[in-house]
């Protein structure tokens, strides 16, 4: 079983290219949640993203990593 430090390193390595922008679907796959949950997190400001047009979102990978970190600390 991984300890927290090892798990954090795995997450950090998987997000080396933190400038990559993800779709809502990509973010949902990474967090293993539905798209609606991602929209909720975006609208609540818990995940930072940028809106392109009226309904299209792009989410920097670093935002997903930061969200995971905040949830791990709870």
mmCIF file of the N, C-alpha and C atoms, coordinates in Angstrom:
data_MODEL
# 
_entry.id   MODEL 
# 
loop_
_atom_site.group_PDB 
_atom_site.id 
_atom_site.type_symbol 
_atom_site.label_atom_id 
_atom_site.label_alt_id 
_atom_site.label_comp_id 
_atom_site.label_asym_id 
_atom_site.label_entity_id 
_atom_site.label_seq_id 
_atom_site.pdbx_PDB_ins_code 
_atom_site.Cartn_x 
_atom_site.Cartn_y 
_atom_site.Cartn_z 
_atom_site.occupancy 
_atom_site.B_iso_or_equiv 
_atom_site.pdbx_formal_charge 
_atom_site.auth_seq_id 
_atom_site.auth_comp_id 
_atom_site.auth_asym_id 
_atom_site.auth_atom_id 
_atom_site.pdbx_PDB_model_num 
ATOM 1   N N  . UNK A 1 1  ? 0.834   -1.174 0.000   1.00 0.00 ? 1  UNK A N  1 
ATOM 2   C CA . UNK A 1 1  ? 0.000   0.000  0.000   1.00 0.00 ? 1  UNK A CA 1 
ATOM 3   C C  . UNK A 1 1  ? 0.888   1.250  0.000   1.00 0.00 ? 1  UNK A C  1 
ATOM 4   N N  . UNK A 1 2  ? 0.464   2.261  -0.767  1.00 0.00 ? 2  UNK A N  1 
ATOM 5   C CA . UNK A 1 2  ? 1.233   3.503  -0.869  1.00 0.00 ? 2  UNK A CA 1 
ATOM 6   C C  . UNK A 1 2  ? 1.005   4.387  0.345   1.00 0.00 ? 2  UNK A C  1 
ATOM 7   N N  . UNK A 1 3  ? 2.074   5.036  0.778   1.00 0.00 ? 3  UNK A N  1 
ATOM 8   C CA . UNK A 1 3  ? 1.865   6.057  1.804   1.00 0.00 ? 3  UNK A CA 1 
ATOM 9   C C  . UNK A 1 3  ? 1.523   7.372  1.099   1.00 0.00 ? 3  UNK A C  1 
ATOM 10  N N  . UNK A 1 4  ? 1.134   8.367  1.862   1.00 0.00 ? 4  UNK A N  1 
ATOM 11  C CA . UNK A 1 4  ? 0.690   9.633  1.282   1.00 0.00 ? 4  UNK A CA 1 
ATOM 12  C C  . UNK A 1 4  ? 1.771   10.294 0.442   1.00 0.00 ? 4  UNK A C  1 
ATOM 13  N N  . UNK A 1 5  ? 3.014   10.239 0.880   1.00 0.00 ? 5  UNK A N  1 
ATOM 14  C CA . UNK A 1 5  ? 4.121   10.840 0.137   1.00 0.00 ? 5  UNK A CA 1 
ATOM 15  C C  . UNK A 1 5  ? 4.293   10.183 -1.232  1.00 0.00 ? 5  UNK A C  1 
ATOM 16  N N  . UNK A 1 6  ? 4.227   8.863  -1.269  1.00 0.00 ? 6  UNK A N  1 
ATOM 17  C CA . UNK A 1 6  ? 4.356   8.145  -2.543  1.00 0.00 ? 6  UNK A CA 1 
ATOM 18  C C  . UNK A 1 6  ? 3.183   8.456  -3.462  1.00 0.00 ? 6  UNK A C  1 
ATOM 19  N N  . UNK A 1 7  ? 1.994   8.523  -2.905  1.00 0.00 ? 7  UNK A N  1 
ATOM 20  C CA . UNK A 1 7  ? 0.809   8.843  -3.703  1.00 0.00 ? 7  UNK A CA 1 
ATOM 21  C C  . UNK A 1 7  ? 0.922   10.251 -4.283  1.00 0.00 ? 7  UNK A C  1 
ATOM 22  N N  . UNK A 1 8  ? 1.387   11.204 -3.470  1.00 0.00 ? 8  UNK A N  1 
ATOM 23  C CA . UNK A 1 8  ? 1.567   12.572 -3.958  1.00 0.00 ? 8  UNK A CA 1 
ATOM 24  C C  . UNK A 1 8  ? 2.579   12.623 -5.095  1.00 0.00 ? 8  UNK A C  1 
ATOM 25  N N  . UNK A 1 9  ? 3.646   11.840 -4.994  1.00 0.00 ? 9  UNK A N  1 
ATOM 26  C CA . UNK A 1 9  ? 4.662   11.814 -6.048  1.00 0.00 ? 9  UNK A CA 1 
ATOM 27  C C  . UNK A 1 9  ? 4.084   11.259 -7.343  1.00 0.00 ? 9  UNK A C  1 
ATOM 28  N N  . UNK A 1 10 ? 3.267   10.231 -7.240  1.00 0.00 ? 10 UNK A N  1 
ATOM 29  C CA . UNK A 1 10 ? 2.636   9.657  -8.432  1.00 0.00 ? 10 UNK A CA 1 
ATOM 30  C C  . UNK A 1 10 ? 1.737   10.692 -9.089  1.00 0.00 ? 10 UNK A C  1 
ATOM 31  N N  . UNK A 1 11 ? 0.927   11.392 -8.280  1.00 0.00 ? 11 UNK A N  1 
ATOM 32  C CA . UNK A 1 11 ? 0.069   12.439 -8.833  1.00 0.00 ? 11 UNK A CA 1 
ATOM 33  C C  . UNK A 1 11 ? 0.906   13.538 -9.473  1.00 0.00 ? 11 UNK A C  1 
ATOM 34  N N  . UNK A 1 12 ? 1.944   13.971 -8.813  1.00 0.00 ? 12 UNK A N  1 
ATOM 35  C CA . UNK A 1 12 ? 2.793   15.038 -9.349  1.00 0.00 ? 12 UNK A CA 1 
ATOM 36  C C  . UNK A 1 12 ? 3.413   14.618 -10.674 1.00 0.00 ? 12 UNK A C  1 
ATOM 37  N N  . UNK A 1 13 ? 3.900   13.393 -10.756 1.00 0.00 ? 13 UNK A N  1 
ATOM 38  C CA . UNK A 1 13 ? 4.497   12.908 -11.998 1.00 0.00 ? 13 UNK A CA 1 
ATOM 39  C C  . UNK A 1 13 ? 3.470   12.826 -13.113 1.00 0.00 ? 13 UNK A C  1 
ATOM 40  N N  . UNK A 1 14 ? 2.242   12.479 -12.791 1.00 0.00 ? 14 UNK A N  1 
ATOM 41  C CA . UNK A 1 14 ? 1.229   12.345 -13.829 1.00 0.00 ? 14 UNK A CA 1 
ATOM 42  C C  . UNK A 1 14 ? 0.773   13.702 -14.349 1.00 0.00 ? 14 UNK A C  1 
ATOM 43  N N  . UNK A 1 15 ? 1.142   14.775 -13.658 1.00 0.00 ? 15 UNK A N  1 
ATOM 44  C CA . UNK A 1 15 ? 0.753   16.115 -14.075 1.00 0.00 ? 15 UNK A CA 1 
ATOM 45  C C  . UNK A 1 15 ? 1.954   16.964 -14.471 1.00 0.00 ? 15 UNK A C  1 
ATOM 46  N N  . UNK A 1 16 ? 2.996   16.320 -15.011 1.00 0.00 ? 16 UNK A N  1 
ATOM 47  C CA . UNK A 1 16 ? 4.199   17.064 -15.389 1.00 0.00 ? 16 UNK A CA 1 
ATOM 48  C C  . UNK A 1 16 ? 3.881   18.193 -16.360 1.00 0.00 ? 16 UNK A C  1 
ATOM 49  N N  . UNK A 1 17 ? 3.008   17.934 -17.295 1.00 0.00 ? 17 UNK A N  1 
ATOM 50  C CA . UNK A 1 17 ? 2.641   18.954 -18.271 1.00 0.00 ? 17 UNK A CA 1 
ATOM 51  C C  . UNK A 1 17 ? 1.421   19.702 -17.747 1.00 0.00 ? 17 UNK A C  1 
ATOM 52  N N  . UNK A 1 18 ? 1.621   20.537 -16.744 1.00 0.00 ? 18 UNK A N  1 
ATOM 53  C CA . UNK A 1 18 ? 0.503   21.190 -16.072 1.00 0.00 ? 18 UNK A CA 1 
ATOM 54  C C  . UNK A 1 18 ? -0.155  22.291 -16.892 1.00 0.00 ? 18 UNK A C  1 
ATOM 55  N N  . UNK A 1 19 ? 0.458   22.699 -17.976 1.00 0.00 ? 19 UNK A N  1 
ATOM 56  C CA . UNK A 1 19 ? -0.145  23.731 -18.808 1.00 0.00 ? 19 UNK A CA 1 
ATOM 57  C C  . UNK A 1 19 ? -1.158  23.150 -19.791 1.00 0.00 ? 19 UNK A C  1 
ATOM 58  N N  . UNK A 1 20 ? -1.250  21.850 -19.865 1.00 0.00 ? 20 UNK A N  1 
ATOM 59  C CA . UNK A 1 20 ? -2.221  21.213 -20.742 1.00 0.00 ? 20 UNK A CA 1 
ATOM 60  C C  . UNK A 1 20 ? -3.629  21.558 -20.280 1.00 0.00 ? 20 UNK A C  1 
ATOM 61  N N  . UNK A 1 21 ? -4.495  21.870 -21.236 1.00 0.00 ? 21 UNK A N  1 
ATOM 62  C CA . UNK A 1 21 ? -5.885  22.158 -20.914 1.00 0.00 ? 21 UNK A CA 1 
ATOM 63  C C  . UNK A 1 21 ? -6.724  20.908 -21.134 1.00 0.00 ? 21 UNK A C  1 
ATOM 64  N N  . UNK A 1 22 ? -7.589  20.632 -20.185 1.00 0.00 ? 22 UNK A N  1 
ATOM 65  C CA . UNK A 1 22 ? -8.455  19.464 -20.243 1.00 0.00 ? 22 UNK A CA 1 
ATOM 66  C C  . UNK A 1 22 ? -9.881  19.879 -20.569 1.00 0.00 ? 22 UNK A C  1 
ATOM 67  N N  . UNK A 1 23 ? -10.625 18.963 -21.161 1.00 0.00 ? 23 UNK A N  1 
ATOM 68  C CA . UNK A 1 23 ? -12.058 19.163 -21.319 1.00 0.00 ? 23 UNK A CA 1 
ATOM 69  C C  . UNK A 1 23 ? -12.740 18.742 -20.023 1.00 0.00 ? 23 UNK A C  1 
ATOM 70  N N  . UNK A 1 24 ? -14.004 19.053 -19.901 1.00 0.00 ? 24 UNK A N  1 
ATOM 71  C CA . UNK A 1 24 ? -14.780 18.616 -18.737 1.00 0.00 ? 24 UNK A CA 1 
ATOM 72  C C  . UNK A 1 24 ? -14.775 17.093 -18.667 1.00 0.00 ? 24 UNK A C  1 
ATOM 73  N N  . UNK A 1 25 ? -14.889 16.447 -19.817 1.00 0.00 ? 25 UNK A N  1 
ATOM 74  C CA . UNK A 1 25 ? -14.886 14.985 -19.863 1.00 0.00 ? 25 UNK A CA 1 
ATOM 75  C C  . UNK A 1 25 ? -13.560 14.418 -19.359 1.00 0.00 ? 25 UNK A C  1 
ATOM 76  N N  . UNK A 1 26 ? -12.449 15.028 -19.775 1.00 0.00 ? 26 UNK A N  1 
ATOM 77  C CA . UNK A 1 26 ? -11.125 14.582 -19.316 1.00 0.00 ? 26 UNK A CA 1 
ATOM 78  C C  . UNK A 1 26 ? -11.000 14.724 -17.799 1.00 0.00 ? 26 UNK A C  1 
ATOM 79  N N  . UNK A 1 27 ? -11.426 15.869 -17.278 1.00 0.00 ? 27 UNK A N  1 
ATOM 80  C CA . UNK A 1 27 ? -11.345 16.109 -15.833 1.00 0.00 ? 27 UNK A CA 1 
ATOM 81  C C  . UNK A 1 27 ? -12.215 15.110 -15.074 1.00 0.00 ? 27 UNK A C  1 
ATOM 82  N N  . UNK A 1 28 ? -13.392 14.821 -15.607 1.00 0.00 ? 28 UNK A N  1 
ATOM 83  C CA . UNK A 1 28 ? -14.288 13.850 -14.967 1.00 0.00 ? 28 UNK A CA 1 
ATOM 84  C C  . UNK A 1 28 ? -13.647 12.471 -14.932 1.00 0.00 ? 28 UNK A C  1 
ATOM 85  N N  . UNK A 1 29 ? -12.983 12.093 -16.009 1.00 0.00 ? 29 UNK A N  1 
ATOM 86  C CA . UNK A 1 29 ? -12.298 10.794 -16.048 1.00 0.00 ? 29 UNK A CA 1 
ATOM 87  C C  . UNK A 1 29 ? -11.186 10.728 -15.003 1.00 0.00 ? 29 UNK A C  1 
ATOM 88  N N  . UNK A 1 30 ? -10.404 11.790 -14.894 1.00 0.00 ? 30 UNK A N  1 
ATOM 89  C CA . UNK A 1 30 ? -9.290  11.805 -13.942 1.00 0.00 ? 30 UNK A CA 1 
ATOM 90  C C  . UNK A 1 30 ? -9.800  11.698 -12.509 1.00 0.00 ? 30 UNK A C  1 
ATOM 91  N N  . UNK A 1 31 ? -10.853 12.447 -12.194 1.00 0.00 ? 31 UNK A N  1 
ATOM 92  C CA . UNK A 1 31 ? -11.375 12.454 -10.824 1.00 0.00 ? 31 UNK A CA 1 
ATOM 93  C C  . UNK A 1 31 ? -12.379 11.328 -10.567 1.00 0.00 ? 31 UNK A C  1 
ATOM 94  N N  . UNK A 1 32 ? -12.719 10.603 -11.614 1.00 0.00 ? 32 UNK A N  1 
ATOM 95  C CA . UNK A 1 32 ? -13.679 9.498  -11.517 1.00 0.00 ? 32 UNK A CA 1 
ATOM 96  C C  . UNK A 1 32 ? -15.032 9.972  -10.980 1.00 0.00 ? 32 UNK A C  1 
ATOM 97  N N  . UNK A 1 33 ? -15.496 11.071 -11.561 1.00 0.00 ? 33 UNK A N  1 
ATOM 98  C CA . UNK A 1 33 ? -16.810 11.622 -11.239 1.00 0.00 ? 33 UNK A CA 1 
ATOM 99  C C  . UNK A 1 33 ? -17.531 11.910 -12.553 1.00 0.00 ? 33 UNK A C  1 
ATOM 100 N N  . UNK A 1 34 ? -18.781 12.289 -12.462 1.00 0.00 ? 34 UNK A N  1 
ATOM 101 C CA . UNK A 1 34 ? -19.540 12.637 -13.651 1.00 0.00 ? 34 UNK A CA 1 
ATOM 102 C C  . UNK A 1 34 ? -19.257 14.064 -14.110 1.00 0.00 ? 34 UNK A C  1 
ATOM 103 N N  . UNK A 1 35 ? -19.650 14.356 -15.342 1.00 0.00 ? 35 UNK A N  1 
ATOM 104 C CA . UNK A 1 35 ? -19.446 15.701 -15.884 1.00 0.00 ? 35 UNK A CA 1 
ATOM 105 C C  . UNK A 1 35 ? -20.194 16.752 -15.069 1.00 0.00 ? 35 UNK A C  1 
ATOM 106 N N  . UNK A 1 36 ? -21.382 16.404 -14.588 1.00 0.00 ? 36 UNK A N  1 
ATOM 107 C CA . UNK A 1 36 ? -22.148 17.376 -13.799 1.00 0.00 ? 36 UNK A CA 1 
ATOM 108 C C  . UNK A 1 36 ? -21.396 17.797 -12.543 1.00 0.00 ? 36 UNK A C  1 
ATOM 109 N N  . UNK A 1 37 ? -20.697 16.864 -11.926 1.00 0.00 ? 37 UNK A N  1 
ATOM 110 C CA . UNK A 1 37 ? -19.908 17.195 -10.725 1.00 0.00 ? 37 UNK A CA 1 
ATOM 111 C C  . UNK A 1 37 ? -18.787 18.171 -11.074 1.00 0.00 ? 37 UNK A C  1 
ATOM 112 N N  . UNK A 1 38 ? -18.158 17.985 -12.233 1.00 0.00 ? 38 UNK A N  1 
ATOM 113 C CA . UNK A 1 38 ? -17.103 18.912 -12.669 1.00 0.00 ? 38 UNK A CA 1 
ATOM 114 C C  . UNK A 1 38 ? -17.688 20.303 -12.875 1.00 0.00 ? 38 UNK A C  1 
ATOM 115 N N  . UNK A 1 39 ? -18.861 20.382 -13.519 1.00 0.00 ? 39 UNK A N  1 
ATOM 116 C CA . UNK A 1 39 ? -19.501 21.690 -13.701 1.00 0.00 ? 39 UNK A CA 1 
ATOM 117 C C  . UNK A 1 39 ? -19.805 22.342 -12.353 1.00 0.00 ? 39 UNK A C  1 
ATOM 118 N N  . UNK A 1 40 ? -20.264 21.545 -11.373 1.00 0.00 ? 40 UNK A N  1 
ATOM 119 C CA . UNK A 1 40 ? -20.520 22.078 -10.034 1.00 0.00 ? 40 UNK A CA 1 
ATOM 120 C C  . UNK A 1 40 ? -19.241 22.646 -9.426  1.00 0.00 ? 40 UNK A C  1 
ATOM 121 N N  . UNK A 1 41 ? -18.155 21.882 -9.516  1.00 0.00 ? 41 UNK A N  1 
ATOM 122 C CA . UNK A 1 41 ? -16.877 22.324 -8.948  1.00 0.00 ? 41 UNK A CA 1 
ATOM 123 C C  . UNK A 1 41 ? -16.377 23.591 -9.632  1.00 0.00 ? 41 UNK A C  1 
ATOM 124 N N  . UNK A 1 42 ? -16.556 23.683 -10.942 1.00 0.00 ? 42 UNK A N  1 
ATOM 125 C CA . UNK A 1 42 ? -16.162 24.889 -11.673 1.00 0.00 ? 42 UNK A CA 1 
ATOM 126 C C  . UNK A 1 42 ? -16.989 26.087 -11.220 1.00 0.00 ? 42 UNK A C  1 
ATOM 127 N N  . UNK A 1 43 ? -18.302 25.901 -11.144 1.00 0.00 ? 43 UNK A N  1 
ATOM 128 C CA . UNK A 1 43 ? -19.185 27.005 -10.757 1.00 0.00 ? 43 UNK A CA 1 
ATOM 129 C C  . UNK A 1 43 ? -18.987 27.422 -9.305  1.00 0.00 ? 43 UNK A C  1 
ATOM 130 N N  . UNK A 1 44 ? -18.564 26.501 -8.448  1.00 0.00 ? 44 UNK A N  1 
ATOM 131 C CA . UNK A 1 44 ? -18.279 26.815 -7.045  1.00 0.00 ? 44 UNK A CA 1 
ATOM 132 C C  . UNK A 1 44 ? -16.883 27.410 -6.861  1.00 0.00 ? 44 UNK A C  1 
ATOM 133 N N  . UNK A 1 45 ? -16.074 27.381 -7.911  1.00 0.00 ? 45 UNK A N  1 
ATOM 134 C CA . UNK A 1 45 ? -14.713 27.903 -7.824  1.00 0.00 ? 45 UNK A CA 1 
ATOM 135 C C  . UNK A 1 45 ? -13.735 26.944 -7.163  1.00 0.00 ? 45 UNK A C  1 
ATOM 136 N N  . UNK A 1 46 ? -14.131 25.703 -6.950  1.00 0.00 ? 46 UNK A N  1 
ATOM 137 C CA . UNK A 1 46 ? -13.241 24.719 -6.325  1.00 0.00 ? 46 UNK A CA 1 
ATOM 138 C C  . UNK A 1 46 ? -12.225 24.176 -7.320  1.00 0.00 ? 46 UNK A C  1 
ATOM 139 N N  . UNK A 1 47 ? -12.566 24.238 -8.595  1.00 0.00 ? 47 UNK A N  1 
ATOM 140 C CA . UNK A 1 47 ? -11.630 23.934 -9.685  1.00 0.00 ? 47 UNK A CA 1 
ATOM 141 C C  . UNK A 1 47 ? -11.608 25.172 -10.566 1.00 0.00 ? 47 UNK A C  1 
ATOM 142 N N  . UNK A 1 48 ? -10.426 25.630 -10.899 1.00 0.00 ? 48 UNK A N  1 
ATOM 143 C CA . UNK A 1 48 ? -10.300 26.803 -11.761 1.00 0.00 ? 48 UNK A CA 1 
ATOM 144 C C  . UNK A 1 48 ? -10.297 26.355 -13.221 1.00 0.00 ? 48 UNK A C  1 
ATOM 145 N N  . UNK A 1 49 ? -11.024 27.080 -14.011 1.00 0.00 ? 49 UNK A N  1 
ATOM 146 C CA . UNK A 1 49 ? -11.079 26.792 -15.435 1.00 0.00 ? 49 UNK A CA 1 
ATOM 147 C C  . UNK A 1 49 ? -11.414 28.063 -16.184 1.00 0.00 ? 49 UNK A C  1 
ATOM 148 N N  . UNK A 1 50 ? -11.433 27.955 -17.488 1.00 0.00 ? 50 UNK A N  1 
ATOM 149 C CA . UNK A 1 50 ? -11.791 29.108 -18.297 1.00 0.00 ? 50 UNK A CA 1 
ATOM 150 C C  . UNK A 1 50 ? -12.911 28.726 -19.244 1.00 0.00 ? 50 UNK A C  1 
ATOM 151 N N  . UNK A 1 51 ? -13.833 29.630 -19.367 1.00 0.00 ? 51 UNK A N  1 
ATOM 152 C CA . UNK A 1 51 ? -14.973 29.401 -20.232 1.00 0.00 ? 51 UNK A CA 1 
ATOM 153 C C  . UNK A 1 51 ? -14.640 29.932 -21.621 1.00 0.00 ? 51 UNK A C  1 
ATOM 154 N N  . UNK A 1 52 ? -14.909 29.117 -22.603 1.00 0.00 ? 52 UNK A N  1 
ATOM 155 C CA . UNK A 1 52 ? -14.716 29.512 -23.996 1.00 0.00 ? 52 UNK A CA 1 
ATOM 156 C C  . UNK A 1 52 ? -16.106 29.533 -24.619 1.00 0.00 ? 52 UNK A C  1 
ATOM 157 N N  . UNK A 1 53 ? -16.586 30.710 -24.935 1.00 0.00 ? 53 UNK A N  1 
ATOM 158 C CA . UNK A 1 53 ? -17.963 30.819 -25.401 1.00 0.00 ? 53 UNK A CA 1 
ATOM 159 C C  . UNK A 1 53 ? -18.917 30.707 -24.223 1.00 0.00 ? 53 UNK A C  1 
ATOM 160 N N  . UNK A 1 54 ? -20.150 30.279 -24.507 1.00 0.00 ? 54 UNK A N  1 
ATOM 161 C CA . UNK A 1 54 ? -21.160 30.217 -23.453 1.00 0.00 ? 54 UNK A CA 1 
ATOM 162 C C  . UNK A 1 54 ? -21.090 28.951 -22.621 1.00 0.00 ? 54 UNK A C  1 
ATOM 163 N N  . UNK A 1 55 ? -20.703 27.837 -23.224 1.00 0.00 ? 55 UNK A N  1 
ATOM 164 C CA . UNK A 1 55 ? -20.832 26.580 -22.481 1.00 0.00 ? 55 UNK A CA 1 
ATOM 165 C C  . UNK A 1 55 ? -19.610 25.670 -22.519 1.00 0.00 ? 55 UNK A C  1 
ATOM 166 N N  . UNK A 1 56 ? -18.554 26.081 -23.177 1.00 0.00 ? 56 UNK A N  1 
ATOM 167 C CA . UNK A 1 56 ? -17.370 25.232 -23.282 1.00 0.00 ? 56 UNK A CA 1 
ATOM 168 C C  . UNK A 1 56 ? -16.343 25.650 -22.239 1.00 0.00 ? 56 UNK A C  1 
ATOM 169 N N  . UNK A 1 57 ? -15.879 24.682 -21.466 1.00 0.00 ? 57 UNK A N  1 
ATOM 170 C CA . UNK A 1 57 ? -14.870 24.922 -20.440 1.00 0.00 ? 57 UNK A CA 1 
ATOM 171 C C  . UNK A 1 57 ? -13.571 24.238 -20.806 1.00 0.00 ? 57 UNK A C  1 
ATOM 172 N N  . UNK A 1 58 ? -12.459 24.852 -20.404 1.00 0.00 ? 58 UNK A N  1 
ATOM 173 C CA . UNK A 1 58 ? -11.145 24.220 -20.461 1.00 0.00 ? 58 UNK A CA 1 
ATOM 174 C C  . UNK A 1 58 ? -10.532 24.372 -19.075 1.00 0.00 ? 58 UNK A C  1 
ATOM 175 N N  . UNK A 1 59 ? -9.928  23.286 -18.614 1.00 0.00 ? 59 UNK A N  1 
ATOM 176 C CA . UNK A 1 59 ? -9.427  23.223 -17.246 1.00 0.00 ? 59 UNK A CA 1 
ATOM 177 C C  . UNK A 1 59 ? -7.941  22.889 -17.277 1.00 0.00 ? 59 UNK A C  1 
ATOM 178 N N  . UNK A 1 60 ? -7.085  23.759 -16.738 1.00 0.00 ? 60 UNK A N  1 
ATOM 179 C CA . UNK A 1 60 ? -5.654  23.426 -16.673 1.00 0.00 ? 60 UNK A CA 1 
ATOM 180 C C  . UNK A 1 60 ? -5.440  22.202 -15.780 1.00 0.00 ? 60 UNK A C  1 
ATOM 181 N N  . UNK A 1 61 ? -4.540  21.330 -16.181 1.00 0.00 ? 61 UNK A N  1 
ATOM 182 C CA . UNK A 1 61 ? -4.249  20.138 -15.381 1.00 0.00 ? 61 UNK A CA 1 
ATOM 183 C C  . UNK A 1 61 ? -3.854  20.508 -13.961 1.00 0.00 ? 61 UNK A C  1 
ATOM 184 N N  . UNK A 1 62 ? -3.142  21.600 -13.803 1.00 0.00 ? 62 UNK A N  1 
ATOM 185 C CA . UNK A 1 62 ? -2.699  22.008 -12.472 1.00 0.00 ? 62 UNK A CA 1 
ATOM 186 C C  . UNK A 1 62 ? -3.892  22.258 -11.556 1.00 0.00 ? 62 UNK A C  1 
ATOM 187 N N  . UNK A 1 63 ? -5.006  22.711 -12.103 1.00 0.00 ? 63 UNK A N  1 
ATOM 188 C CA . UNK A 1 63 ? -6.202  22.932 -11.290 1.00 0.00 ? 63 UNK A CA 1 
ATOM 189 C C  . UNK A 1 63 ? -6.733  21.627 -10.718 1.00 0.00 ? 63 UNK A C  1 
ATOM 190 N N  . UNK A 1 64 ? -6.652  20.564 -11.506 1.00 0.00 ? 64 UNK A N  1 
ATOM 191 C CA . UNK A 1 64 ? -7.093  19.254 -11.031 1.00 0.00 ? 64 UNK A CA 1 
ATOM 192 C C  . UNK A 1 64 ? -6.141  18.772 -9.940  1.00 0.00 ? 64 UNK A C  1 
ATOM 193 N N  . UNK A 1 65 ? -4.843  18.943 -10.154 1.00 0.00 ? 65 UNK A N  1 
ATOM 194 C CA . UNK A 1 65 ? -3.856  18.534 -9.150  1.00 0.00 ? 65 UNK A CA 1 
ATOM 195 C C  . UNK A 1 65 ? -4.075  19.298 -7.845  1.00 0.00 ? 65 UNK A C  1 
ATOM 196 N N  . UNK A 1 66 ? -4.314  20.601 -7.938  1.00 0.00 ? 66 UNK A N  1 
ATOM 197 C CA . UNK A 1 66 ? -4.540  21.408 -6.736  1.00 0.00 ? 66 UNK A CA 1 
ATOM 198 C C  . UNK A 1 66 ? -5.806  20.965 -6.008  1.00 0.00 ? 66 UNK A C  1 
ATOM 199 N N  . UNK A 1 67 ? -6.839  20.634 -6.762  1.00 0.00 ? 67 UNK A N  1 
ATOM 200 C CA . UNK A 1 67 ? -8.079  20.162 -6.143  1.00 0.00 ? 67 UNK A CA 1 
ATOM 201 C C  . UNK A 1 67 ? -7.833  18.850 -5.399  1.00 0.00 ? 67 UNK A C  1 
ATOM 202 N N  . UNK A 1 68 ? -7.093  17.946 -6.006  1.00 0.00 ? 68 UNK A N  1 
ATOM 203 C CA . UNK A 1 68 ? -6.773  16.671 -5.354  1.00 0.00 ? 68 UNK A CA 1 
ATOM 204 C C  . UNK A 1 68 ? -6.012  16.934 -4.061  1.00 0.00 ? 68 UNK A C  1 
ATOM 205 N N  . UNK A 1 69 ? -5.079  17.868 -4.101  1.00 0.00 ? 69 UNK A N  1 
ATOM 206 C CA . UNK A 1 69 ? -4.300  18.193 -2.905  1.00 0.00 ? 69 UNK A CA 1 
ATOM 207 C C  . UNK A 1 69 ? -5.198  18.715 -1.783  1.00 0.00 ? 69 UNK A C  1 
ATOM 208 N N  . UNK A 1 70 ? -6.143  19.590 -2.119  1.00 0.00 ? 70 UNK A N  1 
ATOM 209 C CA . UNK A 1 70 ? -7.020  20.133 -1.079  1.00 0.00 ? 70 UNK A CA 1 
ATOM 210 C C  . UNK A 1 70 ? -7.924  19.051 -0.507  1.00 0.00 ? 70 UNK A C  1 
ATOM 211 N N  . UNK A 1 71 ? -8.344  18.117 -1.338  1.00 0.00 ? 71 UNK A N  1 
ATOM 212 C CA . UNK A 1 71 ? -9.209  17.039 -0.853  1.00 0.00 ? 71 UNK A CA 1 
ATOM 213 C C  . UNK A 1 71 ? -8.429  16.044 -0.005  1.00 0.00 ? 71 UNK A C  1 
ATOM 214 N N  . UNK A 1 72 ? -7.160  15.871 -0.308  1.00 0.00 ? 72 UNK A N  1 
ATOM 215 C CA . UNK A 1 72 ? -6.315  14.957 0.466   1.00 0.00 ? 72 UNK A CA 1 
ATOM 216 C C  . UNK A 1 72 ? -6.066  15.494 1.866   1.00 0.00 ? 72 UNK A C  1 
ATOM 217 N N  . UNK A 1 73 ? -6.095  16.808 2.002   1.00 0.00 ? 73 UNK A N  1 
ATOM 218 C CA . UNK A 1 73 ? -5.800  17.439 3.286   1.00 0.00 ? 73 UNK A CA 1 
ATOM 219 C C  . UNK A 1 73 ? -6.984  17.396 4.247   1.00 0.00 ? 73 UNK A C  1 
ATOM 220 N N  . UNK A 1 74 ? -8.158  17.045 3.742   1.00 0.00 ? 74 UNK A N  1 
ATOM 221 C CA . UNK A 1 74 ? -9.350  17.045 4.615   1.00 0.00 ? 74 UNK A CA 1 
ATOM 222 C C  . UNK A 1 74 ? -9.353  15.909 5.590   1.00 0.00 ? 74 UNK A C  1 
# 
